[in-house]
């Protein structure tokens, strides 16, 4: 029962971090906490039912989660290097510049 309480605590910290933080890296850490809590639940409930399926699924979930995190971290670093933006709100305000063809079409009308 202690592990379930720990899992719920980690889940709630991750959800609060995801809702309150606007930095891309901090949001990624909050998402990692949420997935760690879910993986912990697989192990706990698998051991309560005396099945090894929960542990096997947790290994699969951790490996997939590591791949997803690597891609998300690469995207966050790429956004920061190219646009110098860390805040998610600033990223959503960026608009694509109109291309030269669109500018010429507007000028002709």
N, C-alpha and C positions, 0 to 999 in steps of 0.2 A: 504493500500500500504506500510505502514511503516513496517508491520510485514513481508512482502515478502522481503523487503530489509534486514531486520534483519536475516531472514532465509538464504538468499543468503550469507550474511557475515559470519554467523556461518558455513555454508557449505564450503565456501572457506577457512576459518581458519582450519577446519577439514581436508580438502584435502591437504593443505600445510603441516600440522602437520603429516599427514600420509606419505607423500612423503619424508619429510626431516628428520624425527626422526627414529632412529633405535632401541630405547629402547622399549621393549615389552609393558610396562605399558603405556608409552607415546603414542604408536600406538593405544592401546586400548582406551585411552581417546579421541584420534582423531576420531576413529570410532564411539564412542559415540556421539561426536559433529555432525558428519554427520547424524546419525540416528535421533538425536534431531531436526536437521534442516528439515529432511524429515517429521517427525511427526508434526512439526509446520506448514508445508505446508498443511497437511491434515486438520488441524483445521481451518486454514485461508481460504482455498478454500471451505471447507464445510460451513463456516459461510457466505461466499460471495454468495453461491448458496442457502442459507437458508435451509440447510439440516443438520440433526444431524448425518448423516452417517460418516462424517469426524471426528467428535468427538468420536464416537464409535470405529472407526477404529484406532484412535490415542491411545485410552486406550488399545486396543488389541496389537498394535505395541509396546507400552511401556512395557507391561507385558512380551511379548515375548523377547524384547530386554533386559530386566532385567535378564531373565533366561540365555540368551546367554552370557551376560556379566559375570554372576556368573561363568559359566563354563570356559570361556576364562581366567578370573582372576585366577581361581583355577589352570588351566594349566600353566599360567605364573609363579605363585608362586611355583608350583611343579618343574618346570624347573629350577627356580632360586635356590631352596633348594637342588635339586639333582645334578645339573651340575654347579651351581654358574655362570650362564650366564644370562645377561640381554640384551645383544646386539643381534639383530636378525641375523646379518651377522655372528657372532661367532657360532650361533646355526646352521646355514646352512652349516658350514664347518665341523661339527661333522660327522664322519663316524662310522658306526657300526663295532665293533671289530669282526673279523672272529671267528666263533665258533670252538670248539675243533675238531669236526668232519671234518670241512673244512680244518683245519690245518693238520690233519692226512691224508686226501686225497691228499693234495698237497705234503706232505712228501713221500708218497708211489709212486707217479708218478716220 
